């Protein structure tokens, strides 16, 4: 199992990208009982100066395939979708808030380790597109 990304390093990398003028967005996966994270990440993104936030419901796939307890029930999933819509309307013009659904279509994902993956509803549908090289020190 690969280790989780260091949140401080991730935030530092986001700040570096934004300072360099790279158009950057946030993506968060929402698990059952933690729908509040949409509003928290939106505030975090506004604080950093990010212009886009994508939220998606947890799917039991990859390292999470044995964690079905995190999956949102249909009613929770629908409520989350409505929360994302309300947040989008409330932050219109300041933050582009989007709803992602891997079950509807594949989505490009940049992983914390630098891999760019076209992810589908299951790992078998994923396609590694490229690996972003690390910058030289200095």
N, C-alpha and C positions, 0 to 999 in steps of 0.2 A: 504494500500500500504506500503510495507516495505521500510525503508530508504536506500539510496545508501551507499555503503561502503566508509569509510573515505580513500581518496587516500593516505594520509600520513601513515595511519595504514597499508594499503595494501602494500605499498612500504617497510615499516619496516618489515612486515611479510615475504616478498620476500627475503629481506636481511638476515633475521634470518634463513630461510630455506637454502639459498645458503651457509651461514657460517657454518651450521650444515652438509653440504655435501649432502643435499637432492636434487636429480635431479628435477629441477623446470623448468616449461615452462610458457610462457605468451599466453593468448588468447585474441583477441580483435574482437569486432563486429563492422563492418564498416557500417555507414549509408550514404544515398544519399548525395552527395556534400562534403563528408569528407574522400575521398579516401586517402588523404595525411597522415592519421593516420597510415597507414601501415609503411611508412618510419619513422615516428616519434617513433612508438613503437619499431621498429627494432633497432633504435639508442639507445633508452632507455634500451632495452634488452641487447645490446652489452655493454653498460656502466655498467650494473649490473653484467654482467657475465652469463646471462641466455643463454642456448644453443639452445632453441627452441621457435619459435613464430608461433602461428596458427591464421589465419585471416578468418573470415566468414562474409558473407553478412547478413545484418539485415533481420529478418523475423518478420512480424507482429504477434507475438504470446506472450503469457504470459502477463506481464505488458505492453508490447509494442503492443498488438493486436489492440489498438485504435490509433496507430501512423503509419498508412500506408504511411504517407508522408516521412518516413525514409527509406522505402523500395527502393532498387535500381531497376531501369527499366532494362529490359533485356540487352540493350546495355551497361549500366553502370556496370551491374553485370559482363558481359564479359570483359569489360575493367579492372575491379578490379581483376578478375582472372588472366589476363595477367600481371598486375602490381605485383601481388604476385609472379608469375613465374619469372619475371625480378629481383625482389628483392631477390628471392631464389638463382638465378644464381649469382648475384652480391655479395652475402654474403656467398656463398658456403664455407664450412670449418670453418666459424666463427659463423654462426647462421643458424639453420635448419628452414627455413620458409615454412609453410604449408598452404594449402587451405582446409578449412573445409566446408562441405555442409550438413546440417541437412536434406535436402530434399533427399539426396542420401542414407544416412545410419545414424543410431543413433550414438551419440558421447558422450563420458564420459566428464562431466563438473564438476569441483570443484567450487562451488559457494563461494562468499566472506564470507558467514555465516557458512561455513564448511560442507555444504551438498554436497555429491557426487551423481550426477544425471546422468542417461543415458537419454539424451535428443533426441527427435525425431523432426519431422517437425511440430508437434502440441503438445500442452500440454497433450492431451489425450494419446499420445504415450510415454510420459516421465515416467521414473521409478526411484524412490528414492532408491539408493543402500545402503547408510549409511550416518551417521553424524559424522564428525571428532570432538572428544571432545576437549575442550579448555585445554591448559596446566595449571597446578596449578601455582599460583603466587609464585614468588621467584626464 
